[in-house]
Amino acid sequence: MNNILRLITAVIMSVTMSGCEMQPVDYTTDIPENPQFAVHYIDVGQADAALIECDGETMMIDGGNVADSKVIAAYLKKQDISYLDYVVCTHAHEDHVGGLSAALSVASAGHILAPVTEADSKAYGNFKKKADEQGVSIEHPSAGDTFLMGNGLVEILGPVKENAKEKNNTSIVLKVTYGNTSFLFTGDAERSEEEDILNTGADLKSTVLKVGHHGSETSTSYPFLRAVMPQYSVISVGEGNSYGHPNGDVLSRLKDAGSEVYRTDINGDIVMTSDGQTVTVITEK
Protein backbone atom coordinates (compact mmCIF):
# COMPACT_ATOMS: atom_id res chain seq x y z
CA MET A 1 0.00 0.00 0.00
CA ASN A 2 1.07 3.62 -0.41
CA ASN A 3 2.68 5.29 2.54
CA ILE A 4 0.35 7.54 4.50
CA LEU A 5 2.06 10.74 5.53
CA ARG A 6 0.47 12.75 8.27
CA LEU A 7 1.88 15.98 9.66
CA ILE A 8 0.80 16.34 13.27
CA THR A 9 1.71 19.06 15.76
CA ALA A 10 2.24 17.33 19.07
CA VAL A 11 4.17 17.29 22.28
CA ILE A 12 6.91 14.71 22.69
CA MET A 13 7.93 13.82 26.20
CA SER A 14 11.66 13.47 26.67
CA VAL A 15 11.77 11.60 29.97
CA THR A 16 8.40 10.80 31.58
CA MET A 17 4.89 12.10 31.46
CA SER A 18 5.11 13.52 34.98
CA GLY A 19 7.58 16.16 36.04
CA CYS A 20 9.29 16.63 32.68
CA GLU A 21 9.68 19.59 30.42
CA MET A 22 7.58 19.18 27.29
CA GLN A 23 8.29 20.99 24.05
CA PRO A 24 5.91 21.17 21.07
CA VAL A 25 7.47 19.88 17.86
CA ASP A 26 6.33 19.00 14.36
CA TYR A 27 6.81 15.45 13.22
CA THR A 28 5.64 13.28 10.35
CA THR A 29 4.03 9.91 10.94
CA ASP A 30 4.85 7.53 8.10
CA ILE A 31 2.81 4.34 8.17
CA PRO A 32 5.13 1.51 7.02
CA GLU A 33 4.63 -0.63 3.92
CA ASN A 34 3.65 -3.55 6.14
CA PRO A 35 1.66 -1.94 8.97
CA GLN A 36 1.18 -3.88 12.17
CA PHE A 37 -1.59 -2.48 14.32
CA ALA A 38 -4.14 -4.40 16.36
CA VAL A 39 -6.37 -3.74 19.35
CA HIS A 40 -7.43 -6.78 21.37
CA TYR A 41 -10.55 -6.14 23.44
CA ILE A 42 -10.18 -9.06 25.83
CA ASP A 43 -13.30 -10.77 27.18
CA VAL A 44 -12.99 -10.37 30.95
CA GLY A 45 -16.71 -10.41 31.71
CA GLN A 46 -18.06 -7.46 33.67
CA ALA A 47 -14.71 -5.67 33.53
CA ASP A 48 -12.31 -4.02 31.07
CA ALA A 49 -9.04 -5.05 29.43
CA ALA A 50 -7.43 -4.19 26.11
CA LEU A 51 -4.08 -4.87 24.47
CA ILE A 52 -2.68 -2.69 21.67
CA GLU A 53 0.10 -3.81 19.33
CA CYS A 54 1.58 -1.09 17.13
CA ASP A 55 4.59 -1.72 14.89
CA GLY A 56 6.44 -3.74 17.49
CA GLU A 57 5.37 -1.72 20.54
CA THR A 58 2.64 -2.66 22.99
CA MET A 59 0.22 -1.09 25.45
CA MET A 60 -2.03 -2.76 28.01
CA ILE A 61 -5.08 -0.74 29.05
CA ASP A 62 -6.68 -2.17 32.22
CA GLY A 63 -6.67 -5.81 33.23
CA GLY A 64 -10.11 -6.81 34.45
CA ASN A 65 -10.81 -8.09 37.96
CA VAL A 66 -8.37 -9.97 40.19
CA ALA A 67 -10.31 -13.10 39.20
CA ASP A 68 -9.31 -12.45 35.58
CA SER A 69 -5.58 -12.66 36.33
CA LYS A 70 -5.17 -16.07 34.68
CA VAL A 71 -7.01 -14.84 31.59
CA ILE A 72 -4.72 -11.82 31.28
CA ALA A 73 -1.53 -13.80 31.86
CA ALA A 74 -2.58 -16.48 29.37
CA TYR A 75 -3.54 -13.91 26.74
CA LEU A 76 -0.18 -12.16 26.92
CA LYS A 77 1.67 -15.46 26.75
CA LYS A 78 -0.43 -16.52 23.76
CA GLN A 79 0.59 -13.31 22.00
CA ASP A 80 4.22 -13.99 23.01
CA ILE A 81 4.45 -10.70 24.88
CA SER A 82 6.97 -10.47 27.69
CA TYR A 83 7.48 -6.69 27.50
CA LEU A 84 4.84 -3.97 27.55
CA ASP A 85 6.00 -0.53 26.49
CA TYR A 86 3.02 1.01 28.31
CA VAL A 87 0.66 -0.22 31.00
CA VAL A 88 -2.36 1.98 31.67
CA CYS A 89 -4.62 1.74 34.70
CA THR A 90 -7.50 4.00 33.68
CA HIS A 91 -8.69 4.27 37.29
CA ALA A 92 -8.51 2.46 40.59
CA HIS A 93 -11.66 0.33 40.54
CA GLU A 94 -10.93 -3.39 40.82
CA ASP A 95 -12.64 -4.35 37.55
CA HIS A 96 -10.00 -2.29 35.74
CA VAL A 97 -6.86 -2.60 37.87
CA GLY A 98 -7.36 -6.08 39.35
CA GLY A 99 -5.66 -8.13 36.64
CA LEU A 100 -2.85 -5.68 35.88
CA SER A 101 -0.76 -7.32 38.60
CA ALA A 102 -0.88 -10.50 36.52
CA ALA A 103 0.21 -8.57 33.44
CA LEU A 104 3.17 -7.20 35.38
CA SER A 105 3.97 -10.71 36.61
CA VAL A 106 4.47 -12.09 33.09
CA ALA A 107 5.74 -8.95 31.37
CA SER A 108 8.09 -6.14 32.28
CA ALA A 109 6.96 -2.58 31.61
CA GLY A 110 8.58 0.52 30.20
CA HIS A 111 6.00 3.03 31.43
CA ILE A 112 3.12 2.60 33.87
CA LEU A 113 0.34 5.19 33.82
CA ALA A 114 -2.45 5.81 36.33
CA PRO A 115 -4.55 8.79 37.46
CA VAL A 116 -3.30 11.13 40.16
CA THR A 117 -6.03 9.85 42.50
CA GLU A 118 -4.92 6.66 44.23
CA ALA A 119 -6.81 4.03 46.22
CA ASP A 120 -6.28 1.99 49.33
CA SER A 121 -7.83 -1.13 47.80
CA LYS A 122 -5.88 -4.37 47.88
CA ALA A 123 -6.10 -4.68 44.09
CA TYR A 124 -4.56 -1.25 43.54
CA GLY A 125 -1.98 -1.94 46.24
CA ASN A 126 -0.87 -5.12 44.46
CA PHE A 127 -0.63 -3.18 41.19
CA LYS A 128 1.63 -0.58 42.84
CA LYS A 129 3.68 -3.35 44.45
CA LYS A 130 4.36 -4.96 41.07
CA ALA A 131 5.39 -1.59 39.66
CA ASP A 132 7.76 -1.08 42.60
CA GLU A 133 9.23 -4.56 42.13
CA GLN A 134 10.07 -3.66 38.54
CA GLY A 135 11.52 -0.32 39.63
CA VAL A 136 9.07 1.57 37.42
CA SER A 137 7.53 4.74 38.83
CA ILE A 138 3.81 5.23 38.19
CA GLU A 139 3.36 8.26 35.97
CA HIS A 140 0.34 10.55 36.13
CA PRO A 141 -0.34 11.94 32.66
CA SER A 142 -2.22 15.18 32.10
CA ALA A 143 -4.83 16.07 29.50
CA GLY A 144 -2.96 17.33 26.45
CA ASP A 145 0.04 15.02 26.86
CA THR A 146 1.01 13.11 23.72
CA PHE A 147 3.58 10.46 22.85
CA LEU A 148 4.47 8.06 20.08
CA MET A 149 3.88 4.31 20.13
CA GLY A 150 5.38 2.76 17.06
CA ASN A 151 3.98 4.79 14.17
CA GLY A 152 0.90 5.68 16.21
CA LEU A 153 0.13 8.82 18.16
CA VAL A 154 -1.29 8.56 21.67
CA GLU A 155 -3.16 11.57 23.05
CA ILE A 156 -4.23 11.90 26.68
CA LEU A 157 -7.64 13.61 26.69
CA GLY A 158 -8.68 13.18 30.31
CA PRO A 159 -9.12 13.48 33.15
CA VAL A 160 -9.22 17.26 32.78
CA LYS A 161 -9.96 17.72 36.49
CA GLU A 162 -9.03 15.65 39.51
CA ASN A 163 -12.18 14.20 41.04
CA ALA A 164 -11.38 12.27 44.20
CA LYS A 165 -15.05 11.74 45.10
CA GLU A 166 -15.98 9.74 42.00
CA LYS A 167 -13.21 7.49 40.74
CA ASN A 168 -15.02 6.83 37.46
CA ASN A 169 -14.44 10.47 36.57
CA THR A 170 -10.70 10.16 37.23
CA SER A 171 -10.52 7.75 34.28
CA ILE A 172 -7.63 8.22 31.88
CA VAL A 173 -9.24 8.82 28.50
CA LEU A 174 -6.88 8.38 25.57
CA LYS A 175 -6.98 8.28 21.80
CA VAL A 176 -4.63 6.28 19.59
CA THR A 177 -4.32 7.47 15.98
CA TYR A 178 -2.82 5.21 13.34
CA GLY A 179 -2.79 6.71 9.87
CA ASN A 180 -6.36 7.71 9.07
CA THR A 181 -7.87 5.47 11.75
CA SER A 182 -8.27 6.16 15.44
CA PHE A 183 -9.31 4.36 18.61
CA LEU A 184 -10.79 6.06 21.69
CA PHE A 185 -10.57 4.48 25.15
CA THR A 186 -12.78 5.98 27.85
CA GLY A 187 -12.42 3.82 30.96
CA ASP A 188 -15.48 4.45 33.13
CA ALA A 189 -15.70 8.17 32.38
CA GLU A 190 -19.20 9.46 33.10
CA ARG A 191 -21.05 12.47 31.72
CA SER A 192 -19.24 15.07 33.83
CA GLU A 193 -15.82 13.94 32.58
CA GLU A 194 -17.16 13.68 29.05
CA GLU A 195 -18.34 17.29 29.35
CA ASP A 196 -14.96 18.39 30.72
CA ILE A 197 -13.23 16.82 27.72
CA LEU A 198 -15.70 18.35 25.26
CA ASN A 199 -15.04 21.77 26.79
CA THR A 200 -11.32 21.48 25.98
CA GLY A 201 -12.13 21.42 22.28
CA ALA A 202 -10.15 18.21 21.77
CA ASP A 203 -10.67 16.30 18.52
CA LEU A 204 -12.68 13.26 19.63
CA LYS A 205 -13.60 11.94 16.17
CA SER A 206 -12.63 8.27 16.19
CA THR A 207 -13.10 5.19 14.05
CA VAL A 208 -13.62 2.98 17.12
CA LEU A 209 -15.05 3.85 20.54
CA LYS A 210 -14.53 1.70 23.61
CA VAL A 211 -17.89 2.57 25.17
CA GLY A 212 -17.58 4.10 28.63
CA HIS A 213 -18.52 2.30 31.85
CA HIS A 214 -19.60 -0.97 30.20
CA GLY A 215 -22.51 0.73 28.44
CA SER A 216 -23.93 2.32 31.58
CA GLU A 217 -26.54 5.08 31.23
CA THR A 218 -24.09 7.35 33.12
CA SER A 219 -21.82 7.52 30.06
CA THR A 220 -21.88 7.96 26.27
CA SER A 221 -24.00 11.09 26.32
CA TYR A 222 -25.41 12.41 23.05
CA PRO A 223 -23.02 15.43 22.94
CA PHE A 224 -20.01 13.17 23.51
CA LEU A 225 -21.16 10.62 20.97
CA ARG A 226 -21.84 13.33 18.38
CA ALA A 227 -18.22 14.45 18.78
CA VAL A 228 -16.85 10.92 18.42
CA MET A 229 -19.21 9.52 15.72
CA PRO A 230 -17.53 6.08 15.74
CA GLN A 231 -17.87 3.66 12.86
CA TYR A 232 -17.50 0.84 15.39
CA SER A 233 -18.20 0.64 19.12
CA VAL A 234 -17.02 -1.98 21.60
CA ILE A 235 -18.75 -2.70 24.91
CA SER A 236 -16.83 -4.73 27.49
CA VAL A 237 -19.56 -6.35 29.55
CA GLY A 238 -20.44 -9.59 31.35
CA GLU A 239 -23.26 -11.85 30.19
CA GLY A 240 -26.37 -11.52 32.38
CA ASN A 241 -24.70 -8.97 34.68
CA SER A 242 -26.70 -7.57 37.61
CA TYR A 243 -26.20 -3.95 36.48
CA GLY A 244 -28.30 -4.28 33.35
CA HIS A 245 -25.35 -3.27 31.17
CA PRO A 246 -25.41 -2.27 28.42
CA ASN A 247 -28.24 0.16 29.01
CA GLY A 248 -30.95 0.18 26.34
CA ASP A 249 -30.80 3.96 25.94
CA VAL A 250 -27.06 3.77 25.27
CA LEU A 251 -27.61 1.11 22.62
CA SER A 252 -30.24 3.36 21.05
CA ARG A 253 -27.85 6.30 21.00
CA LEU A 254 -25.18 4.18 19.34
CA LYS A 255 -27.71 3.00 16.76
CA ASP A 256 -28.76 6.60 16.09
CA ALA A 257 -25.09 7.44 15.51
CA GLY A 258 -24.86 4.66 12.92
CA SER A 259 -22.19 2.82 14.90
CA GLU A 260 -21.74 -0.93 14.49
CA VAL A 261 -21.69 -2.39 18.02
CA TYR A 262 -19.61 -5.32 19.24
CA ARG A 263 -19.95 -6.77 22.76
CA THR A 264 -17.65 -9.12 24.65
CA ASP A 265 -20.66 -10.90 26.22
CA ILE A 266 -21.86 -11.80 22.72
CA ASN A 267 -18.68 -11.78 20.60
CA GLY A 268 -16.04 -12.88 23.14
CA ASP A 269 -12.56 -11.53 22.41
CA ILE A 270 -12.70 -8.82 19.74
CA VAL A 271 -9.64 -7.95 17.65
CA MET A 272 -9.58 -4.90 15.42
CA THR A 273 -6.69 -4.41 13.01
CA SER A 274 -5.79 -1.32 10.99
CA ASP A 275 -3.67 -0.76 7.90
CA GLY A 276 -3.81 2.98 8.52
CA GLN A 277 -6.81 3.42 6.25
CA THR A 278 -9.45 0.86 7.20
CA VAL A 279 -10.30 -1.23 10.25
CA THR A 280 -10.96 -4.97 10.07
CA VAL A 281 -12.90 -6.76 12.82
CA ILE A 282 -12.31 -10.34 13.96
CA THR A 283 -14.41 -11.84 16.76
CA GLU A 284 -14.04 -15.00 18.81
CA LYS A 285 -17.74 -15.81 18.50
C-alpha positions as CSV (number, residue, x, y, z in Angstrom):
1,M,0.0,0.0,0.0
2,N,1.1,3.6,-0.4
3,N,2.7,5.3,2.5
4,I,0.4,7.5,4.5
5,L,2.1,10.7,5.5
6,R,0.5,12.8,8.3
7,L,1.9,16.0,9.7
8,I,0.8,16.3,13.3
9,T,1.7,19.1,15.8
10,A,2.2,17.3,19.1
11,V,4.2,17.3,22.3
12,I,6.9,14.7,22.7
13,M,7.9,13.8,26.2
14,S,11.7,13.5,26.7
15,V,11.8,11.6,30.0
16,T,8.4,10.8,31.6
17,M,4.9,12.1,31.5
18,S,5.1,13.5,35.0
19,G,7.6,16.2,36.0
20,C,9.3,16.6,32.7
21,E,9.7,19.6,30.4
22,M,7.6,19.2,27.3
23,Q,8.3,21.0,24.1
24,P,5.9,21.2,21.1
25,V,7.5,19.9,17.9
26,D,6.3,19.0,14.4
27,Y,6.8,15.4,13.2
28,T,5.6,13.3,10.4
29,T,4.0,9.9,10.9
30,D,4.8,7.5,8.1
31,I,2.8,4.3,8.2
32,P,5.1,1.5,7.0
33,E,4.6,-0.6,3.9
34,N,3.7,-3.6,6.1
35,P,1.7,-1.9,9.0
36,Q,1.2,-3.9,12.2
37,F,-1.6,-2.5,14.3
38,A,-4.1,-4.4,16.4
39,V,-6.4,-3.7,19.4
40,H,-7.4,-6.8,21.4
41,Y,-10.6,-6.1,23.4
42,I,-10.2,-9.1,25.8
43,D,-13.3,-10.8,27.2
44,V,-13.0,-10.4,31.0
45,G,-16.7,-10.4,31.7
46,Q,-18.1,-7.5,33.7
47,A,-14.7,-5.7,33.5
48,D,-12.3,-4.0,31.1
49,A,-9.0,-5.1,29.4
50,A,-7.4,-4.2,26.1
51,L,-4.1,-4.9,24.5
52,I,-2.7,-2.7,21.7
53,E,0.1,-3.8,19.3
54,C,1.6,-1.1,17.1
55,D,4.6,-1.7,14.9
56,G,6.4,-3.7,17.5
57,E,5.4,-1.7,20.5
58,T,2.6,-2.7,23.0
59,M,0.2,-1.1,25.4
60,M,-2.0,-2.8,28.0
61,I,-5.1,-0.7,29.0
62,D,-6.7,-2.2,32.2
63,G,-6.7,-5.8,33.2
64,G,-10.1,-6.8,34.4
65,N,-10.8,-8.1,38.0
66,V,-8.4,-10.0,40.2
67,A,-10.3,-13.1,39.2
68,D,-9.3,-12.4,35.6
69,S,-5.6,-12.7,36.3
70,K,-5.2,-16.1,34.7
71,V,-7.0,-14.8,31.6
72,I,-4.7,-11.8,31.3
73,A,-1.5,-13.8,31.9
74,A,-2.6,-16.5,29.4
75,Y,-3.5,-13.9,26.7
76,L,-0.2,-12.2,26.9
77,K,1.7,-15.5,26.8
78,K,-0.4,-16.5,23.8
79,Q,0.6,-13.3,22.0
80,D,4.2,-14.0,23.0
81,I,4.4,-10.7,24.9
82,S,7.0,-10.5,27.7
83,Y,7.5,-6.7,27.5
84,L,4.8,-4.0,27.5
85,D,6.0,-0.5,26.5
86,Y,3.0,1.0,28.3
87,V,0.7,-0.2,31.0
88,V,-2.4,2.0,31.7
89,C,-4.6,1.7,34.7
90,T,-7.5,4.0,33.7
91,H,-8.7,4.3,37.3
92,A,-8.5,2.5,40.6
93,H,-11.7,0.3,40.5
94,E,-10.9,-3.4,40.8
95,D,-12.6,-4.4,37.6
96,H,-10.0,-2.3,35.7
97,V,-6.9,-2.6,37.9
98,G,-7.4,-6.1,39.3
99,G,-5.7,-8.1,36.6
100,L,-2.8,-5.7,35.9
101,S,-0.8,-7.3,38.6
102,A,-0.9,-10.5,36.5
103,A,0.2,-8.6,33.4
104,L,3.2,-7.2,35.4
105,S,4.0,-10.7,36.6
106,V,4.5,-12.1,33.1
107,A,5.7,-8.9,31.4
108,S,8.1,-6.1,32.3
109,A,7.0,-2.6,31.6
110,G,8.6,0.5,30.2
111,H,6.0,3.0,31.4
112,I,3.1,2.6,33.9
113,L,0.3,5.2,33.8
114,A,-2.4,5.8,36.3
115,P,-4.6,8.8,37.5
116,V,-3.3,11.1,40.2
117,T,-6.0,9.9,42.5
118,E,-4.9,6.7,44.2
119,A,-6.8,4.0,46.2
120,D,-6.3,2.0,49.3
121,S,-7.8,-1.1,47.8
122,K,-5.9,-4.4,47.9
123,A,-6.1,-4.7,44.1
124,Y,-4.6,-1.3,43.5
125,G,-2.0,-1.9,46.2
126,N,-0.9,-5.1,44.5
127,F,-0.6,-3.2,41.2
128,K,1.6,-0.6,42.8
129,K,3.7,-3.3,44.5
130,K,4.4,-5.0,41.1
131,A,5.4,-1.6,39.7
132,D,7.8,-1.1,42.6
133,E,9.2,-4.6,42.1
134,Q,10.1,-3.7,38.5
135,G,11.5,-0.3,39.6
136,V,9.1,1.6,37.4
137,S,7.5,4.7,38.8
138,I,3.8,5.2,38.2
139,E,3.4,8.3,36.0
140,H,0.3,10.5,36.1
141,P,-0.3,11.9,32.7
142,S,-2.2,15.2,32.1
143,A,-4.8,16.1,29.5
144,G,-3.0,17.3,26.5
145,D,0.0,15.0,26.9
146,T,1.0,13.1,23.7
147,F,3.6,10.5,22.8
148,L,4.5,8.1,20.1
149,M,3.9,4.3,20.1
150,G,5.4,2.8,17.1
151,N,4.0,4.8,14.2
152,G,0.9,5.7,16.2
153,L,0.1,8.8,18.2
154,V,-1.3,8.6,21.7
155,E,-3.2,11.6,23.0
156,I,-4.2,11.9,26.7
157,L,-7.6,13.6,26.7
158,G,-8.7,13.2,30.3
159,P,-9.1,13.5,33.2
160,V,-9.2,17.3,32.8
161,K,-10.0,17.7,36.5
162,E,-9.0,15.7,39.5
163,N,-12.2,14.2,41.0
164,A,-11.4,12.3,44.2
165,K,-15.0,11.7,45.1
166,E,-16.0,9.7,42.0
167,K,-13.2,7.5,40.7
168,N,-15.0,6.8,37.5
169,N,-14.4,10.5,36.6
170,T,-10.7,10.2,37.2
171,S,-10.5,7.7,34.3
172,I,-7.6,8.2,31.9
173,V,-9.2,8.8,28.5
174,L,-6.9,8.4,25.6
175,K,-7.0,8.3,21.8
176,V,-4.6,6.3,19.6
177,T,-4.3,7.5,16.0
178,Y,-2.8,5.2,13.3
179,G,-2.8,6.7,9.9
180,N,-6.4,7.7,9.1
181,T,-7.9,5.5,11.7
182,S,-8.3,6.2,15.4
183,F,-9.3,4.4,18.6
184,L,-10.8,6.1,21.7
185,F,-10.6,4.5,25.1
186,T,-12.8,6.0,27.9
187,G,-12.4,3.8,31.0
188,D,-15.5,4.4,33.1
189,A,-15.7,8.2,32.4
190,E,-19.2,9.5,33.1
191,R,-21.0,12.5,31.7
192,S,-19.2,15.1,33.8
193,E,-15.8,13.9,32.6
194,E,-17.2,13.7,29.1
195,E,-18.3,17.3,29.4
196,D,-15.0,18.4,30.7
197,I,-13.2,16.8,27.7
198,L,-15.7,18.3,25.3
199,N,-15.0,21.8,26.8
200,T,-11.3,21.5,26.0
201,G,-12.1,21.4,22.3
202,A,-10.1,18.2,21.8
203,D,-10.7,16.3,18.5
204,L,-12.7,13.3,19.6
205,K,-13.6,11.9,16.2
206,S,-12.6,8.3,16.2
207,T,-13.1,5.2,14.1
208,V,-13.6,3.0,17.1
209,L,-15.0,3.8,20.5
210,K,-14.5,1.7,23.6
211,V,-17.9,2.6,25.2
212,G,-17.6,4.1,28.6
213,H,-18.5,2.3,31.8
214,H,-19.6,-1.0,30.2
215,G,-22.5,0.7,28.4
216,S,-23.9,2.3,31.6
217,E,-26.5,5.1,31.2
218,T,-24.1,7.3,33.1
219,S,-21.8,7.5,30.1
220,T,-21.9,8.0,26.3
221,S,-24.0,11.1,26.3
222,Y,-25.4,12.4,23.0
223,P,-23.0,15.4,22.9
224,F,-20.0,13.2,23.5
225,L,-21.2,10.6,21.0
226,R,-21.8,13.3,18.4
227,A,-18.2,14.5,18.8
228,V,-16.9,10.9,18.4
229,M,-19.2,9.5,15.7
230,P,-17.5,6.1,15.7
231,Q,-17.9,3.7,12.9
232,Y,-17.5,0.8,15.4
233,S,-18.2,0.6,19.1
234,V,-17.0,-2.0,21.6
235,I,-18.7,-2.7,24.9
236,S,-16.8,-4.7,27.5
237,V,-19.6,-6.4,29.6
238,G,-20.4,-9.6,31.3
239,E,-23.3,-11.8,30.2
240,G,-26.4,-11.5,32.4
241,N,-24.7,-9.0,34.7
242,S,-26.7,-7.6,37.6
243,Y,-26.2,-4.0,36.5
244,G,-28.3,-4.3,33.4
245,H,-25.4,-3.3,31.2
246,P,-25.4,-2.3,28.4
247,N,-28.2,0.2,29.0
248,G,-30.9,0.2,26.3
249,D,-30.8,4.0,25.9
250,V,-27.1,3.8,25.3
251,L,-27.6,1.1,22.6
252,S,-30.2,3.4,21.1
253,R,-27.8,6.3,21.0
254,L,-25.2,4.2,19.3
255,K,-27.7,3.0,16.8
256,D,-28.8,6.6,16.1
257,A,-25.1,7.4,15.5
258,G,-24.9,4.7,12.9
259,S,-22.2,2.8,14.9
260,E,-21.7,-0.9,14.5
261,V,-21.7,-2.4,18.0
262,Y,-19.6,-5.3,19.2
263,R,-19.9,-6.8,22.8
264,T,-17.7,-9.1,24.7
265,D,-20.7,-10.9,26.2
266,I,-21.9,-11.8,22.7
267,N,-18.7,-11.8,20.6
268,G,-16.0,-12.9,23.1
269,D,-12.6,-11.5,22.4
270,I,-12.7,-8.8,19.7
271,V,-9.6,-8.0,17.7
272,M,-9.6,-4.9,15.4
273,T,-6.7,-4.4,13.0
274,S,-5.8,-1.3,11.0
275,D,-3.7,-0.8,7.9
276,G,-3.8,3.0,8.5
277,Q,-6.8,3.4,6.2
278,T,-9.4,0.9,7.2
279,V,-10.3,-1.2,10.2
280,T,-11.0,-5.0,10.1
281,V,-12.9,-6.8,12.8
282,I,-12.3,-10.3,14.0
283,T,-14.4,-11.8,16.8
284,E,-14.0,-15.0,18.8
285,K,-17.7,-15.8,18.5
